[in-house]
């Protein structure tokens, strides 16, 4: 009887491990570009971060200006050092 309980516990542990492995494989096999684009869109839209419209729009504007500034810096560096 004790041996049956031991086996069923081992079976449950193996099944849980197999489910974790399958979940990780499914998560890792997701298209990289699609998930990256979705995360980027959520980041710039400030989804799920706050319910205050002023805070949401402030984050959107600030993040957009940061991207524009980064692109401007890259253009400046290219023109200064590689041209």
MOMOFEN-V817101 format. One line per field, one symbol per residue. ss: DSSP state (~ for helix, > for strand, _ for the rest). psi: psi as a letter, one per 20 degrees, with the letter a starting at -180 (. if undefined). A space follows every 50 residues. Layout:
ss = ???
psi = ???
This chain:
ss = _~~~~~~~~~~~~~~~~~~~~~~~~~~~___~~~~~~~~~~~~~~_____ __~~~~~~~~~~~~~~~~~~~~~~~~~~~~~~_
psi = ghhghgghggggggggghhggggghgghjqpggghghghgghghilpjhr iohggghggggghghggggggggggghghghi.
